[in-house]
Amino acid sequence: MFFIGGGLHMTTTQDIINVALFMFAGLISIFIHELGHAMTVRKFGLPTVISLVAFGGTASFPGGILNRRQSFLVTAAGPGIQFALGILVIAVIRYSPIPEHSLLLVLLYDLVWISIVWSVFNCLPIYPLDGGQMLAAVVGNKRSKLVHITGMVCASAVGLLLFRYLGTWIMPAFMAYFVWINYQALQQSSIRPSN
C-alpha cells in the first residue's frame, strides 16, 4: 500500500499524510474484504480466523469441507462486500456535508478507489486471486491445469497492459509473481498421479 499510494515520491508533510491515509484506507478495505469471506464461512457453520498479511489478508478455515458451490460463495463474498463498501462510501461522500479539503474526504476517496478497483482486480481469473479461486470452484479439481494456464495467460496480459499504459513496474511485478505461482502449480499438477 505504501508503494501504490506514492510512498516513493513523498517530498512534503502533506504527501506523508496522504500516503498514511491511503494505507489506512487500504487496511479498512482489505479487512472488510476478509470479513466478507469470514462471515460467509461462518454462515456454513465453520470457524474462521482473519489474518492481515503482506499485500492483503486471509480468512482461513478448515479445508476440504465446503462443496464447490459453497467454496464459490465464500470466495465471491470478499470482493462482493468490498465493492459494496466502495458504493456505500460514494453515497456518504455525495450526501454528507463533509468539508471539501478535509482529511476525512481524502480518506473516503481513497477508500472508494481501493475498494472498487481492488474488488474488480481481485475477480480476474488469476490464481490465487479470488477470481482464480472462483474459477477453480466452477471447473473442479480435475481441471486444475485449466485454472493455472488461465492464470498464467491473464496475469501476463494484465502485467503487459499495466506496464504499457501506466509505465509502472509495481503491478507488473505482482503479475509476474502470479505467473510464477501458476507455473509452479501447473508443474505440480503435471507430476501428480491422476486418479
GIHUMO-V594487 format. One record per residue. N is the residue number from 1. RES is the residue in three letters. PSI is psi in whole degrees, -180 to 180 (NA if undefined). Layout:
N|RES|PSI ; N|RES|PSI
This chain:
1|MET|-33 ; 2|PHE|-48 ; 3|PHE|-46 ; 4|ILE|-33 ; 5|GLY|2 ; 6|GLY|21 ; 7|GLY|-28 ; 8|LEU|-12 ; 9|HIS|21 ; 10|MET|130 ; 11|THR|-19 ; 12|THR|168 ; 13|THR|-39 ; 14|GLN|-38 ; 15|ASP|-43 ; 16|ILE|-44 ; 17|ILE|-44 ; 18|ASN|-42 ; 19|VAL|-41 ; 20|ALA|-42 ; 21|LEU|-40 ; 22|PHE|-43 ; 23|MET|-39 ; 24|PHE|-42 ; 25|ALA|-40 ; 26|GLY|-42 ; 27|LEU|-46 ; 28|ILE|-49 ; 29|SER|-43 ; 30|ILE|-38 ; 31|PHE|-44 ; 32|ILE|-41 ; 33|HIS|-51 ; 34|GLU|-32 ; 35|LEU|-36 ; 36|GLY|-46 ; 37|HIS|-49 ; 38|ALA|-43 ; 39|MET|-36 ; 40|THR|-39 ; 41|VAL|-44 ; 42|ARG|-34 ; 43|LYS|-30 ; 44|PHE|10 ; 45|GLY|20 ; 46|LEU|149 ; 47|PRO|154 ; 48|THR|156 ; 49|VAL|133 ; 50|ILE|130 ; 51|SER|128 ; 52|LEU|116 ; 53|VAL|150 ; 54|ALA|-119 ; 55|PHE|1 ; 56|GLY|-133 ; 57|GLY|178 ; 58|THR|147 ; 59|ALA|100 ; 60|SER|150 ; 61|PHE|165 ; 62|PRO|127 ; 63|GLY|162 ; 64|GLY|11 ; 65|ILE|-35 ; 66|LEU|143 ; 67|ASN|178 ; 68|ARG|-41 ; 69|ARG|-47 ; 70|GLN|-42 ; 71|SER|-43 ; 72|PHE|-46 ; 73|LEU|-42 ; 74|VAL|-44 ; 75|THR|-44 ; 76|ALA|-25 ; 77|ALA|-33 ; 78|GLY|-63 ; 79|PRO|-28 ; 80|GLY|-48 ; 81|ILE|-31 ; 82|GLN|-42 ; 83|PHE|-43 ; 84|ALA|-37 ; 85|LEU|-45 ; 86|GLY|-43 ; 87|ILE|-42 ; 88|LEU|-43 ; 89|VAL|-34 ; 90|ILE|-43 ; 91|ALA|-41 ; 92|VAL|-46 ; 93|ILE|-44 ; 94|ARG|-39 ; 95|TYR|5 ; 96|SER|145 ; 97|PRO|69 ; 98|ILE|129 ; 99|PRO|142 ; 100|GLU|-39 ; 101|HIS|30 ; 102|SER|156 ; 103|LEU|-32 ; 104|LEU|-41 ; 105|LEU|-40 ; 106|VAL|-46 ; 107|LEU|-44 ; 108|LEU|-41 ; 109|TYR|-41 ; 110|ASP|-41 ; 111|LEU|-40 ; 112|VAL|-51 ; 113|TRP|-51 ; 114|ILE|-46 ; 115|SER|-46 ; 116|ILE|-48 ; 117|VAL|-45 ; 118|TRP|-39 ; 119|SER|-40 ; 120|VAL|-47 ; 121|PHE|-42 ; 122|ASN|-15 ; 123|CYS|1 ; 124|LEU|145 ; 125|PRO|59 ; 126|ILE|110 ; 127|TYR|136 ; 128|PRO|15 ; 129|LEU|164 ; 130|ASP|-37 ; 131|GLY|-40 ; 132|GLY|-37 ; 133|GLN|-34 ; 134|MET|-40 ; 135|LEU|-42 ; 136|ALA|-39 ; 137|ALA|-35 ; 138|VAL|-46 ; 139|VAL|-21 ; 140|GLY|168 ; 141|ASN|-31 ; 142|LYS|-16 ; 143|ARG|34 ; 144|SER|-30 ; 145|LYS|-39 ; 146|LEU|-41 ; 147|VAL|-45 ; 148|HIS|-35 ; 149|ILE|-44 ; 150|THR|-43 ; 151|GLY|-43 ; 152|MET|-45 ; 153|VAL|-48 ; 154|CYS|-44 ; 155|ALA|-40 ; 156|SER|-47 ; 157|ALA|-45 ; 158|VAL|-43 ; 159|GLY|-45 ; 160|LEU|-42 ; 161|LEU|-44 ; 162|LEU|-42 ; 163|PHE|-41 ; 164|ARG|-45 ; 165|TYR|-24 ; 166|LEU|-21 ; 167|GLY|19 ; 168|THR|154 ; 169|TRP|-12 ; 170|ILE|-57 ; 171|MET|-39 ; 172|PRO|-32 ; 173|ALA|-41 ; 174|PHE|-40 ; 175|MET|-39 ; 176|ALA|-39 ; 177|TYR|-41 ; 178|PHE|-35 ; 179|VAL|-45 ; 180|TRP|-45 ; 181|ILE|-46 ; 182|ASN|-35 ; 183|TYR|-46 ; 184|GLN|-44 ; 185|ALA|-37 ; 186|LEU|-41 ; 187|GLN|-42 ; 188|GLN|-40 ; 189|SER|-24 ; 190|SER|-32 ; 191|ILE|-10 ; 192|ARG|133 ; 193|PRO|138 ; 194|SER|143 ; 195|ASN|NA
